[in-house]
Amino acid sequence: MVTTQRPGNRCGLLSPGLNLCSSTCTQPHRKRLSESDDPTTERRGVKRKSTEDGEGEPTKKKEKKGRLAFNLFGFNLFGFNLFGKESASSSKDSGKAAADDEGPNTKKKRRPNLKKARQSVSLRAEFEAKYKQQDQLGEGGCGTVFGGYRKADNLPVAIKHIPEKNILYQHVDGTGKQLPVEVAIMLELADKTSKSVGMSASVSLLDWYNLDQELILVMERPIPAEDLHNYIYNNGGSLPEQEAKIILKQLVDAAIHLEKKNIFHRDIKNENILIETSSDVPRVRLIDFGLSCFVKRGDCYRIFCGTYNFISPELFSHGWYRAGPTTVWQMGVVLFETLHDADFETIKFLENCLRISETLSENCQDFLRGCLTTDPKQRPTLEQLRLHPWLKIN
């Protein structure tokens, strides 16, 4: 079995029609895959080194034995290709693509562009004059993150290098300009919100440089901070219900803010949530918009992008999923892993191999059951979650 870094795999693209049933309560392994990656398995329990930007090198947690419940790779099941170009369909017209940034960016080989090469040299010089890059913080399936600081004021930053081949999505703005979707979304989030960065704000994009061979993103780097996955591990494997409530309240607020901006993150999970630890109350920051997209009302998606252990069940039962119900499902996944010393896996949960602890308060159990309802039409909305008694009671 090939061992890979648990959080470093970027994107899983899965088609509907996969068989949910397995004969035993076995454990599919948790990772994200890029279309360019070779499908491999990984050892559960591999953790990242705590870093302030949410990316890091793995360290070992406790070993848990397990094997794949079913093979997700290399098959054409029920006539669906597992890996293919993604599209979003409107409920009014399922045959039309709903947005420009929802399909992987495939490019043909091209001749060297001397003008662009010269521009890249100039942009790289500008980047190096403005920022000092330091040690590597982590490496994922799509890029590598380094620490650093802005020379003018010593502001700590996280510097993310993404090879051009790994830029899977493009977005066309109102002027017709094509931008990497991660850049477009972070710019949209920064628009008119610089004075309202609150407890649930996304990490800000400070600068970006689109070079000939790679994209460089310079982001703020909260210090001290660690991702929620490591924060839970370093606090004994699960958090008290009251502390989990503080985190979930902020996370729901952040998700509502994205929804109002018509942004679908698609991969909200503990590894993509930073916890600032500079005060007694943990502050939530959301990171990694590499798989995100802009959505329109009624859009549905037929190929999954994200972490396949957390696939919302409607992709299996209906063959499609939507932004709102999927985000609510991810809220449940985050809360489940926060309160239980166990990795969540959709297959195991649907097979009743994972169960909500009865030691939790009734309101907390009800909140979790609502988020993890199998039928997406029966799941509460994000606004309904915000008003849930569990989040409102101190």
C-alpha positions, -999 to 999 in steps of 0.1 A, spaced: 0 0 0 13 34 -9 14 59 19 4 95 11 0 126 32 -35 127 46 -46 163 39 -25 169 9 -46 154 -19 -65 181 -37 -96 170 -54 -118 140 -58 -140 139 -89 -166 111 -85 -196 103 -107 -229 91 -93 -239 55 -93 -214 41 -68 -226 12 -47 -230 22 -11 -233 -13 3 -204 -32 16 -205 -64 36 -186 -51 66 -180 -19 84 -147 -12 67 -129 21 64 -123 40 31 -93 62 34 -97 99 36 -80 121 10 -85 145 -18 -74 136 -53 -64 157 -83 -73 145 -117 -36 144 -125 -29 122 -94 -25 85 -95 -53 70 -74 -37 54 -43 -47 45 -8 -33 59 23 -29 50 60 -54 64 83 -44 84 113 -16 103 95 -17 139 108 -1 171 97 23 191 117 6 221 133 10 252 112 -6 286 111 -18 284 75 -35 250 77 -9 232 56 19 211 70 39 180 70 24 148 85 30 134 119 17 102 132 -15 99 152 -26 66 167 -27 39 141 -61 25 131 -64 -6 111 -86 -5 81 -91 -12 44 -110 2 15 -147 -7 17 -149 -4 -21 -126 7 -49 -134 42 -62 -108 42 -88 -102 29 -123 -138 17 -129 -167 28 -150 -196 21 -128 -232 21 -140 -221 39 -171 -205 69 -153 -169 79 -156 -154 84 -122 -131 111 -134 -142 136 -159 -150 172 -167 -173 187 -141 -203 207 -149 -231 225 -130 -266 222 -142 -296 244 -135 -327 228 -124 -345 246 -152 -321 234 -179 -299 205 -169 -281 206 -203 -265 240 -198 -234 248 -178 -243 273 -151 -209 289 -146 -176 294 -162 -155 281 -134 -171 247 -128 -150 226 -152 -114 216 -148 -91 238 -168 -77 216 -196 -50 231 -218 -32 220 -249 5 221 -253 16 255 -264 46 272 -278 68 294 -255 54 329 -251 84 352 -248 63 382 -239 46 363 -211 80 349 -200 94 384 -197 63 395 -177 68 366 -154 104 375 -147 92 411 -138 64 398 -116 87 374 -98 111 402 -91 82 423 -78 72 395 -55 107 390 -42 112 427 -36 80 428 -15 80 395 4 106 373 21 99 337 17 110 313 45 106 277 54 81 253 38 50 248 59 34 221 39 28 205 6 -4 193 -9 -17 178 -41 -20 211 -58 8 232 -44 33 241 -17 29 266 12 58 286 27 59 309 56 73 344 52 67 380 59 61 413 41 93 433 41 77 467 46 61 459 80 72 423 89 36 411 86 36 373 87 22 358 55 16 324 40 29 320 4 12 294 -17 28 282 -50 5 264 -74 20 249 -106 1 260 -137 -10 224 -144 -27 222 -111 -50 252 -116 -81 232 -123 -107 260 -125 -109 294 -142 -135 321 -137 -144 348 -162 -153 381 -145 -177 408 -157 -151 424 -179 -142 391 -197 -109 387 -178 -100 351 -170 -88 345 -134 -80 314 -114 -111 307 -95 -93 306 -61 -81 342 -68 -115 354 -81 -133 340 -50 -108 355 -25 -110 388 -42 -148 387 -40 -146 379 -3 -122 408 2 -145 432 -17 -160 458 7 -153 436 37 -119 448 48 -135 468 77 -158 439 87 -133 411 93 -150 393 122 -149 361 142 -158 340 111 -139 357 84 -120 338 57 -83 343 55 -75 373 33 -56 373 0 -30 400 1 -13 396 -33 -12 372 -62 12 368 -91 2 348 -122 35 337 -136 42 317 -167 47 283 -149 29 289 -116 5 310 -95 17 326 -63 -9 335 -36 2 356 -7 -23 354 22 -24 366 57 -11 341 83 -28 342 117 -3 336 145 -7 316 167 -31 293 150 -35 257 140 -60 238 119 -90 223 137 -79 188 129 -46 193 149 -64 215 175 -87 186 183 -58 161 184 -37 183 207 -67 186 230 -72 149 236 -90 138 204 -123 155 210 -135 189 224 -161 197 251 -195 204 237 -194 240 249 -162 247 230 -175 229 199 -205 251 200 -184 283 200 -165 270 169 -197 258 151 -215 291 156 -186 309 139 -184 283 112 -221 285 104 -218 323 102 -189 320 78 -208 296 56 -238 319 55 -215 348 44 -202 326 16 -238 317 6 -248 353 4 -218 359 -19 -229 330 -41 -198 310 -32 -197 273 -27 -166 262 -8 -171 225 -15 -145 213 9 -153 226 44 -136 202 68 -114 203 99 -82 206 79 -95 237 62 -105 255 93 -79 275 113 -83 281 150 -66 312 163 -55 306 198 -43 340 209 -73 345 233 -94 324 256 -121 321 230 -110 303 198 -115 323 166 -124 305 134 -108 313 100 -117 295 68 -90 286 43 -84 268 10 -107 280 -18 -90 259 -45 -121 238 -52 -146 266 -47 -169 280 -73 -196 306 -79 -231 293 -79 -265 304 -91 -298 295 -76 -309 261 -86 -275 249 -97 -268 212 -92 -236 192 -96 -231 157 -109 -194 152 -103 -181 155 -68 -151 177 -59 -138 176 -24 -129 149 2 -146 117 -7 -149 104 28 -174 133 33 -195 129 1 -231 139 8 -253 109 3 -275 125 -24 -248 120 -49 -253 83 -45 -291 83 -42 -299 111 -66 -269 114 -88 -264 151 -80 -259 175 -52 -265 212 -44 -244 238 -26 -267 246 4 -275 210 15 -240 199 9 -225 227 31 -250 218 58 -238 181 56 -202 194 60 -212 213 91 -224 180 105 -192 162 95 -171 189 112 -191 188 144 -191 150 145 -153 149 143 -150 176 168 -171 158 194 -162 122 187 -127 107 188 -132 91 153 -128 100 117 -161 105 99 -169 85 68 -202 88 49 -203 51 40 -198 40 76 -223 65 89 -250 53 64 -243 18 74 -247 27 111 -211 19 118 -207 54 132 -233 68 155 -240 100 173 -230 98 210 -259 96 234 -238 114 260 -242 147 241 -271 170 251 -304 165 234 -301 198 215 -266 189 203 -278 155 191 -307 171 173 -284 196 156 -262 167 144 -291 146 132 -304 176 112 -271 182 95 -266 145 87 -301 138 75 -298 116 44 -325 133 24 -312 168 14 -347 182 12 -352 174 49 -319 190 60 -322 224 76 -308 254 58 -278 273 71 -301 301 84 -321 275 103 -290 261 118 -281 295 130 -314 297 149 -311 262 163 -316 260 201 -282 243 205 -264 274 191 -286 299 209 -283 284 244 -251 295 263 
